[in-house]
Amino acid sequence: MLIRSVPFLFVLLWSTGFIGARYALPWIEPFNLLFIRMLITLVVFLLLILVLRARWPSPREAGHQMVVGLLIHAIYLGGVFVAIKLALPAGVTALVVGLQPLLTALLARIGLGQTLRWQQWLGLLAGLVGVSLVLGSGLLGQTFEVHPAALLAVIISLFSISVGTLYQKRFGGQTDLLTGSFYQYLSTALCMALLAYGFETREVIWHSDLVLALLWLVFGLSVSAILLLMLMIRLGEVSRVASYFYLVPPLTAIEAWWLFDEQLNGLALLGILVTVTGVYLALKQPRSSSQAGVEK
């Protein structure tokens, strides 16, 4: 039961990342926020490693984990923040990143030899349609211009987290989750330091919203959610793991409705229903021949 609850707990935690960012960003620049977040996360992981006496990886394993950190954390988060900073609507950004389950499934088929049944492909496509309905409902009536650099940034984010998931599955299976994550955040912190000191003023207003959001982003996302994600990748097929990401935009829409009074219309509710159905199809296990024989 504990293992089965991991994906749903992960989705709940991961979906709050957008909410935490919304509370924090009025008081701090994005790259500096990510840099400070990574520094605090490194301290937390170091304490956990020392207390639990986790095994440190070999230099080769550590190098693989630093690559995973650059892909799943630094480039993905950095690209999303750059896209939003260049005035690409958050809904459009999330819609493009919402292609990740399909892209991951395709890359897994090519790179890892994983195959999908037609029901799983149908579920992935249904999930994409559902996410599009949820996000598209919030864009109706809006007019905006898409900056080419913003679109390029979010596409890079999409490929980065998809490739990073596959890379972790292939090269990170034997690495301790705690020490592996430490090296992931180490490479991310170095990357964000370069971006913050190279392109931002690093001015911070230490408002209570920022402090609380930062604490949640560290302990709820960087520690809890990422450890759950690494565990899911280790235990399951990456295409199945990626399909859970379809549940994030609908859940985020519900949270935004509750916290910020953002509207949920009928189209959004229909999208949530389609998304949940798609995830069910993508994760449904085939009946074994023995079970089929008994039922007959």
Solvent accessible surface area in square Angstrom, and as a share of the most:
residue,aa,sasa,rsa
1,M,201,0.90
2,L,144,0.72
3,I,101,0.52
4,R,193,0.70
5,S,51,0.33
6,V,13,0.08
7,P,16,0.10
8,F,119,0.50
9,L,85,0.42
10,F,0,0.00
11,V,6,0.04
12,L,89,0.44
13,L,20,0.10
14,W,30,0.10
15,S,0,0.00
16,T,24,0.14
17,G,16,0.15
18,F,85,0.36
19,I,15,0.08
20,G,5,0.05
21,A,17,0.13
22,R,121,0.44
23,Y,80,0.30
24,A,0,0.00
25,L,53,0.27
26,P,92,0.58
27,W,68,0.24
28,I,9,0.05
29,E,45,0.20
30,P,20,0.13
31,F,13,0.06
32,N,8,0.04
33,L,1,0.01
34,L,1,0.00
35,F,31,0.13
36,I,32,0.16
37,R,24,0.09
38,M,1,0.00
39,L,77,0.38
40,I,55,0.28
41,T,0,0.00
42,L,20,0.10
43,V,88,0.51
44,V,25,0.14
45,F,0,0.00
46,L,70,0.35
47,L,104,0.52
48,L,60,0.30
49,I,2,0.01
50,L,111,0.55
51,V,117,0.67
52,L,115,0.57
53,R,216,0.79
54,A,16,0.13
55,R,127,0.46
56,W,109,0.38
57,P,14,0.09
58,S,48,0.31
59,P,122,0.77
60,R,186,0.68
61,E,36,0.16
62,A,9,0.07
63,G,32,0.31
64,H,32,0.14
65,Q,2,0.01
66,M,55,0.25
67,V,57,0.33
68,V,1,0.00
69,G,0,0.00
70,L,66,0.33
71,L,30,0.15
72,I,1,0.00
73,H,5,0.02
74,A,2,0.01
75,I,65,0.33
76,Y,16,0.06
77,L,32,0.16
78,G,7,0.07
79,G,9,0.09
80,V,17,0.10
81,F,21,0.09
82,V,45,0.26
83,A,0,0.00
84,I,68,0.35
85,K,123,0.52
86,L,64,0.32
87,A,75,0.58
88,L,2,0.01
89,P,27,0.17
90,A,62,0.48
91,G,16,0.16
92,V,21,0.12
93,T,4,0.02
94,A,17,0.13
95,L,51,0.25
96,V,23,0.13
97,V,21,0.12
98,G,10,0.10
99,L,66,0.33
100,Q,3,0.01
101,P,1,0.01
102,L,25,0.12
103,L,25,0.12
104,T,0,0.00
105,A,1,0.01
106,L,86,0.43
107,L,44,0.22
108,A,1,0.01
109,R,120,0.44
110,I,141,0.72
111,G,46,0.44
112,L,56,0.28
113,G,55,0.53
114,Q,32,0.14
115,T,99,0.58
116,L,19,0.10
117,R,76,0.28
118,W,173,0.61
119,Q,59,0.26
120,Q,8,0.03
121,W,56,0.20
122,L,85,0.42
123,G,0,0.00
124,L,3,0.02
125,L,91,0.45
126,A,21,0.16
127,G,0,0.00
128,L,34,0.17
129,V,80,0.46
130,G,0,0.00
131,V,0,0.00
132,S,39,0.25
133,L,43,0.21
134,V,8,0.04
135,L,25,0.13
136,G,23,0.22
137,S,14,0.09
138,G,47,0.46
139,L,34,0.17
140,L,122,0.60
141,G,86,0.82
142,Q,97,0.43
143,T,135,0.79
144,F,83,0.35
145,E,157,0.70
146,V,66,0.38
147,H,93,0.42
148,P,106,0.67
149,A,43,0.33
150,A,0,0.00
151,L,72,0.36
152,L,108,0.54
153,A,12,0.09
154,V,0,0.00
155,I,66,0.34
156,I,82,0.41
157,S,0,0.00
158,L,10,0.05
159,F,99,0.41
160,S,6,0.04
161,I,2,0.01
162,S,0,0.00
163,V,61,0.35
164,G,0,0.00
165,T,3,0.02
166,L,21,0.10
167,Y,49,0.18
168,Q,9,0.04
169,K,60,0.25
170,R,158,0.58
171,F,80,0.33
172,G,0,0.00
173,G,31,0.30
174,Q,153,0.68
175,T,3,0.02
176,D,41,0.21
177,L,41,0.20
178,L,24,0.12
179,T,0,0.00
180,G,2,0.02
181,S,0,0.00
182,F,30,0.12
183,Y,48,0.18
184,Q,1,0.01
185,Y,1,0.00
186,L,54,0.27
187,S,6,0.04
188,T,0,0.00
189,A,5,0.04
190,L,103,0.51
191,C,34,0.20
192,M,0,0.00
193,A,23,0.18
194,L,137,0.68
195,L,45,0.22
196,A,0,0.00
197,Y,135,0.51
198,G,55,0.52
199,F,153,0.64
200,E,15,0.07
201,T,89,0.52
202,R,91,0.33
203,E,128,0.57
204,V,40,0.23
205,I,107,0.55
206,W,146,0.51
207,H,67,0.30
208,S,69,0.45
209,D,50,0.26
210,L,0,0.00
211,V,59,0.34
212,L,120,0.60
213,A,7,0.06
214,L,9,0.04
215,L,81,0.40
216,W,109,0.38
217,L,4,0.02
218,V,0,0.00
219,F,97,0.40
220,G,3,0.03
221,L,8,0.04
222,S,0,0.00
223,V,17,0.09
224,S,42,0.27
225,A,0,0.00
226,I,5,0.03
227,L,37,0.18
228,L,28,0.14
229,L,2,0.01
230,M,3,0.01
231,L,46,0.23
232,M,11,0.05
233,I,2,0.01
234,R,85,0.31
235,L,105,0.52
236,G,24,0.23
237,E,71,0.32
238,V,0,0.00
239,S,3,0.02
240,R,53,0.20
241,V,7,0.04
242,A,0,0.00
243,S,0,0.00
244,Y,25,0.10
245,F,22,0.09
246,Y,2,0.01
247,L,27,0.13
248,V,6,0.04
249,P,16,0.10
250,P,5,0.03
251,L,47,0.23
252,T,21,0.12
253,A,24,0.19
254,I,65,0.33
255,E,21,0.10
256,A,8,0.06
257,W,123,0.43
258,W,191,0.67
259,L,78,0.39
260,F,50,0.21
261,D,105,0.54
262,E,72,0.32
263,Q,148,0.66
264,L,41,0.20
265,N,62,0.32
266,G,55,0.53
267,L,63,0.31
268,A,2,0.02
269,L,101,0.50
270,L,88,0.44
271,G,0,0.00
272,I,29,0.15
273,L,116,0.58
274,V,37,0.21
275,T,0,0.00
276,V,77,0.44
277,T,64,0.37
278,G,0,0.00
279,V,8,0.05
280,Y,128,0.49
281,L,40,0.20
282,A,3,0.03
283,L,26,0.13
284,K,97,0.41
285,Q,118,0.53
286,P,79,0.50
287,R,159,0.58
288,S,53,0.34
289,S,100,0.65
290,S,78,0.50
291,Q,101,0.45
292,A,25,0.19
293,G,47,0.45
294,V,130,0.75
295,E,113,0.51
296,K,208,0.88
